[in-house]
Amino acid sequence: MSNAINDAEEHEVKKEPLVDEKLPGEVSKKKILMYYGLTVGAVLLIVIIVLIIAIALDDPQSESKSNILKCKYYSNENKKVKLFNSNFKDSISLMKVDNKEKEVTSECDFEKGEHSLELTFKNPLKSVEKLFEGCEDLINVDFTEVETKDLENMKYLFNDCKNLVSVNFLDVEIPKVKYMEKMFSQCISLKSLDLDSLKTPEVENMSKMFSDCNSLSELKISNFDTSKVLTMNEMFKNCNQLQYLNLSNFDTSKVTDMSGMFSSLPLLTSINLESFDTSNLIDMSSMFSNDVSITSLDLKNFVTNKVTNMKGAFSNCKVLNYLDIRKFSSEKLESKEGIFTNIGEVGTIYYDSKLFEEVCFNDTYIDDWEKNDVNK
């Protein structure tokens, strides 16, 4: 009997497993946890890689430019040619003329024909004021490799460059520039100018920026940010070949001076200024004077309650026959002589007699016009 019991116990002992048996559910849970850990690890790795790439792209050193300014000149005879303003001589570390290294000098003896110039600047420039002013043999400038992110002043940059025909500002960034007055003034050979890639968020002064560019027929400035500009006087004056201007993106809410802004544009037949905000405008004297081809001006959104000078605003617009100035105010006008002198013989004008005194019409040739008082 006891032998039988012992055999039974031995039999039961043999059935006991040597290792713990795992249920199928426990195995599945461990697999899930393993897969989850791998997935989270992979996601974290991807995030880290993306961050590394983003930091690299944002690194100023990764975007650094060579700081080389490339130019071309054309000399019509053997002579000494002005290359740049001598005030910049100490800012230049290397100068190459026709691909040959030369001692840095602001003038160079050129034989008749075309010549190239490369200027490598020691440091990012803060000002290029008058850099090429009066360089009459300069024909082409490429700014694309110049470090311009610290640039604040571009006024008179190409002033009086009489033979300049092209400028390349493609993808050039000028986030700190404040001054652009007379930047291209008197560039009389410049026929087209594409500045669409230039954004100008801090610019305050654009006076005479393109004045006297009397060959300029195509001007692209649709991406200009003018939200901080205070003065635009004579900005396009005497652009004799200009027939069209797209200023639909112009923010003029802070502009105080538009005197002569569109003066003497003989080929301009119309202009859309519906987006203009003139709430802070003070001076609009001669704003459209001598625009001898313009036939209509819709200025119904122009508010002039701060304007003190309107002298000759539309004088010599000889074929003008439609004018809407229904929000014009003469409340603060000090200079109102000849506002409409020598405009078209007949036409239609809309105004508000409660805002704009009829005395402003007294010394003009507007007697035969149909005057529509929107207040009546």
Secondary structure, DSSP 8 states (H G I E B T S, - for coil): -HHHHHHHHHHHHHHS-SS----HHHHHHHHHHHHHHHHHHHHHHHHHHHHHHHHHHH-GGGG----EEEEEEEESSSEEEE-S-GGGGGGEEEEEETTEEE---SEEEE-SEEEEEEEEESS--SB-TTSSTT-TTEEEEE-TTS--TT--B-TTTTTT-TT--EEE-TT---TT--B-TTSSTT-TT--EEE-TT---TT--B-TTTTTT-TT--EEE-TT---TT--B-TTSSTT-TT------TT---TT--B-TTTTTT-TT------TT---TT--B-TTTTTT-TT--EEE-TT---TT--B-TTTTTT-TT--EEE-TT---TT-SB-TTTTTT--SS-EEEE-TTTS-GGGGTTSS-TTSEEEETT-
